[in-house]
Amino acid sequence: MSYPQPTFSITLEGKDITSKIYPRLVSLTLTEERANAVDQLDITIDDSDGRVAIPATGAKITLKLGGPGFTANGGMVDKGTFIVDEVEHEGAPDTITLRARSAQMAKPIRVKKSRSFHAQTIDAIVNQIASDNKLTPRVGKIFIGKIVDHIDQTNESDIHFLNRLGKKFDAVATIKKDALLFLPIGEATNSKGQALPTITLHRRDGDKHRYHTANRDAYSGVRAQWHDPDDAKEKTELIGEDDNPKRLRHVYANQKDAEDAAKSEWHRIERGKATLQFTLALGRPDVSPMMGVQIPELKAPIGNAEWLIVKVTHSLSSQGLTTQLEMESKNNEKES
């Protein structure tokens, strides 16, 4: 039986070096994560003849992956632009490994700053930060017009601040292809604001899978404290049941903030109760975090659930291209 051969394209500082890397490629790994704005690319090449120059840190790399059998149209998928920030040379046999991260993270969005936002909507906050960093904002519809009474950005980078804001509202804040995305977890949307499809996989697509669920010491709900200025007392909001609630450490400024924080944390707990790893024997470079997945041929309750991709790892070597999906249950996402 013959298997399809993956193709790839790599440029370094705008120069196509695919033909030079192809015969020397030992391995290529691309890791994409929902919870991390930084995608990471690792490339190891053979330097046993000593003829490969060690690339400089700061160099810009672009990557495309795909080929017939790996994408619907047989073409390659643009996986983005990366900046080399680590280089290793080791032997014997001699190899060069370069590690690159999303180019957008080299921008001022990583610079620490301090400021406050008072009585502003989430979309206004995201739009301002996007403008500061010359990015295109993409904000989920449920956040349009949603007011944040007050929040401080204190000696932290814009991306760290947005991740903190996202955690408060159960949203993902990330950068993809010069777009700043602030979307509710579970809303599969690309950098252009287009909806991503839920994909259906077959058991035969995978080399292996691992499903895990546990109820030991499971939280029954979430409690969040808030300060009531009218009677100078601290009060709590409960989402879920009171049998064994998780208690958030932060004391929120008002009842609504406490309720939002408790609801977001409860949704995270619910999604994380069941996880699934699925390794695709033939890689799928078109798959990315935040996409929905169904695998109906797996036994219940695995095959009955809709899964949400948290992390994708694409691995290319002489053995071919594989893709490992790490997912959490999407079925538990519901309003409390």
Disulfide bonds with the S-S distance in Angstrom:
none
